[in-house]
Every structure is written in C-alpha cells, then in structure tokens.
Amino acid sequence: MEAAAAWVAPIATMIAAMMTAANLGARITGWGFVIFTVGSVGWSIVAISSGQQNLLLTNGFLTLVNLVGIWRWLGRQARYEDGGATATRRSAATRVPTLYALGSFAGSRLIGKDGTAIGVIVEAMLRCSDAGIAYVVVSEGGIGGVGERLHALHPDELQLSEDGVACTLSASDLERRPILSPGAWPAAFTPEMRTTERTHASGFAAA
C-alpha cells in the first residue's frame, strides 16, 4: 500500500494543481480539489508508513483545506453557475432581454466574425455612475499568459447571447488594436482605442 501511495500522491498532486490553476470553471476546479484530496491522503499514508510526522501533519491539514475547496467549488460555486445558466436559458425563451451571468464574463472566449475564438476576456471595467460597462479588456497571443497582448474593446463592439460573447472583429483586426499596458489600464475608453494603428497614448504599451 505504501508503494502505491508513493506513486499516487505525487501524480494526483500534479494533476490537481493543473486543474485548479487552469480556472476552467467551478466543476473542473472542484474536481481538482477532489484529486488534491486523493494526493494528500496518499502523502499521509506515506508519512504514516515512513514515520514522517511533519509530512503527516501537513497533509492532514491540507486534506481539510481540500475538503473546503470541494464544498466551495463543487457545492456552492457550482450552484451559482447553474443558477446563472438557468436564468440565461429562461430569459432567452421568454419575452424579456436575454441575461448573461457577469461571473462567467471574465474568462469567456471572444468569438470573432468568422466564428472562431480570437481572444479571451480578461476583465470588464464598470462605471460607478450607472453600472454600465466602460470597456472590456481582451487577451490574445502568447501561451498561458506569457507573451499575451491586451486590448480594450468598447461594449458596442460585443454581442452577448446565451451562446457566449462575439464581436465583429477578425483575429488580425484585434492584433492591430493598441496594446494596453498590463499594469496601467486607462481611465476611460477613447476613440484611439479603436484604431488599427498602434499608438503610444497613456495607458498603452509600446508594440
């Protein structure tokens, strides 16, 4: 049993770390914590078999943390996502404006005019005065966030539906938009953000 646990523990831990880091939704994250629990139990077995008290105490505590993660992501957060999805479906089927869950906005794929994903929505900046969207920040390029480029889109460039978020831009259109500085976003959306010639205005990074 110790030999099996010694193999299962590190493999489960690595898989769970990738699942939770990927941020692919409440259920994937929740199952990541389930696998984390398998890993922490495996490490506890190794600790008991080898007499490593510190390893046992650490993974005993981590098992409790992982159980909280399971409750949060497979329980509470999954119900929230289900509630938002149900509201979206019901609003699309009745004579009211179709709803879109704000919690699922960041992280959504942005679909271009040819029907393919051209970027990922990073964040939406809201105006405090009327709770309207001032602009949306979209990421494109790079791998796993490394080498990505950020661009701002005006909300009138987006079409929200029960199927997701689409726009009238192509991948090349988005690439030519001014690049936002990752740590210094602008205070408001300006006309120059729509240009396909990269500028060096405040809040933008050099291409």
N, C-alpha and C positions, 0 to 999 in steps of 0.2 A: 504493500500500500504506500509505503514511503517513497519507493521508486516512482510509482505512478504519479503521486502528488508532486514530486520534484520536477516532473515533466509538465504536468497540467498547470501548475501555478504560474510559471513564467509565460507560457503560451497564452493562457487566459488573460493575464495581466496586460500583455502587449495588444491582444485583440481588443480588449475592453478600452484601453487607452485610445486606440484609433477610432473606435466607435463614438466615444464621448467627445473627442476632440473635433470630429468631423461636423458636429452640430447639424445633423440631418433630420431633426425633428424629435418630438418628445419620446416617441416609441423606440426609435433607434438608440437614443441616449439612455432610455430606461433599460433596454436590454443590455446596453453596455455596462450598466451598474449590476445587472444580474451576473454577467460574466466576470465583472470585478469581484463579486462575492464568491464565485467559484474559485477565483485566484487567491483571494485572501484566506479562504478555508483551506485551500491546498497548501499555502505557506504556513498556516497554523499547524497542519499535520506534520509538515517537515520540521517545524520548530519543536513540536512535542517529541518527535522521534529522535531528534538530534540534541535535545536538551537546551535549545537556544531560547531562553526566557524572554529576552528583549524582542526577538523576532515574533514570539507568540503574543506578547502584549501589544506590539504594534499592529499585527494583523487582526487581533481580536477587536481592537478599536476600529480598524479600517472596515471590518465586517459590519459593525454597527453603522458607520458612515454610509457604506454601500446600501444598507437596507433603507436608510433615509432617502438615498438617491432613487432607489426603486419606487418607494412610496411617492416621491415628488414627481418623477417623470413618467412612470407607468400608471400612476394613480391620478394625482391632481392635475398635472400639466396635460396629460393625455385627454382628460375630461374637458379641459378648457379648449383644446384643439378640436375635439369632437363637437363642442358647443358652437364654436365659430364656424365649422364646416356645415353644421346643420342649419345655422342661420343663413349662410350663403346660399345653400340649396333652396331653402324655403323662400327666401326673398327673390331668387331667380324665377321661381314658379308662381309668384303672386304679383299683383299689381302695385308693387312698391319698388323703390330703387334697389337694385341688387347690392347687397352688402359684401364687404371684403374685410376679413379679420386683420386688424392692424398688427397683431402679434406675429402673423405669418408673412408680413410685408418684407421686413429685413431678412435677407437670406433667400428670397424668391429669385428664380431665374427671370431675366428680362428677355422676352421673345422679340426678335427683330421682324422686319417687314416680310422676310422670306420664310417665316415660321420656325426659324432655328434660334437657339439660345445665343445671345450675343454678349451677355454680361450677367452679373449678379447684383441685386440691390443690396447696398451696404446699410443705408440709413435714410430716413426721411426727416427733414427739418420742418417743424411746425411753427406757425406764427402764434404767439401767445394771445394776440388780439382777437382772433376769430377761429383759432384751432385749425386753420387751413394749412395745406402743405405749401411751403415756400419753394422748396426744391428737393429733389431726390438725388442721392449720391449713388453712383453705379460703378462697379469694378469690372475691368476687363483686362485680359492678358495675364501673364505670369502663371506660376504654378503654386498652389497652396498659399496664395497671398504674397509670395516672393516675386517681385518684378511686376506686380499689378499696377494698373493705371486707374486713377479715379476721375470721374467726370460728373458734372451736375446736369440734371435734366429738369425742365420745368414740368409741373404736373399736367399741363395741357398737351404734353408730348406722350403721355401714357394713356393706355386703355386698360382699365381694370375690369375683370369679369370673373365668373366662378371658375374659369379655367386658368387664371393667373394674371400676369402683368405683361402687356405687349406694348410696342411702340412702332412708329413709322420709320425708324432709322435702320440702316443696314449695319453690319459689323464694321465696315470701313468708315461709315459716317460717324459711328461712335468713337472709333480710334482717332479720328481727326479733330474731335472736340477738344477744347482746352483742358489741360490736366490739372486737377486740384492738388494742392499740397496736402499730404496725408494728415499733417498735424495742425493745419491752419485753414479751415474752410471759411468761405466768405460770409458776410453778414446778411446778404440778400442775393437773389438771383438777378443777374444783369444781362442785357442784350448780348454782350460779348461772349457769354457762356454758350450761346447757340452757334457761334461761328465755327467754321471748319478749319480756320487758320489759328494755330496755337499762339496764344498771347502770353504776356508776362505781367498781367494785371495782378493786383493784390489778391492773395488767396490762391494763386495759381503757381504751379511748379514749372520750371523750365523743361521743355521737351527733351 
